[in-house]
Amino acid sequence: MRLTDFWERMTERFGPAYVDSFARDHVMAELGGRTVVEALDAGWDTKDVWRAVCTAFDVPPHLR
């Protein structure tokens, strides 16, 4: 998954006003105690990060 696609999906799920705050501030157990931004900066694949977000927040199948 391209990074631009990842951020489009994140924005669609969390909204443009909240996505940046969520990605920088919300620590997720599914990402090994990292935020989305930390996981991406650490080299995690965007697809794996998106899957973790989907699992943690019950993202509907049509948005996965």
N, C-alpha and C positions, 0 to 999 in steps of 0.2 A: 504494500500500500504506500502510495506516495505521501509525503508529509502534508502537502496541500489537501489531499483527500482526507487525511486524518483530521486536520483542523476544521475542515468543512463539516465533517460528521460530529466532531465535538461541539461546534457552534450550533448545529442543528439540535443536538440533544440538550445542551445546557443554556443556550441562548447567548447572543452577542454580549450582553451586559455582565454575564456571570462566568463565561468560559475561561477567561484569563485568570480570574481569581481562583476558580476551582483548580485549574491546571497547576498553578503556582503554590497553592496553600493546602490543598487537601491531600494528606498522607494516606496512602492506600496499602493495606496489608498485601493485596494481590500484586503489588509492585515491589514487594520486599521492603516495605516501610518507606517508600519514596513517593514523591508527588509525580504527576504526569511529566512535568518539565524535567525533573531530576532523572527519571527513568530514560527519557529521550536523550538527555545530555550524557547519560552513562552508556549510551549505545544500544539500548533496547530497540528492537524492531517495532515500527509503528503498528504493525498488525497485532503483535503481542500486547502492546499497551492498550490498543483499542479493545481487544478481547477481554483484558482485565477490567476495563471500564464497563464493558457490557455486562460482565458477570457481577460486578459490585453494585451496579445500578439498574439491573433488570431492564436493559435497553430492549425495546420491542424488536422482534425478528426483522421487521421491514427496515429498521435502521441499522442493522448489524452489517 
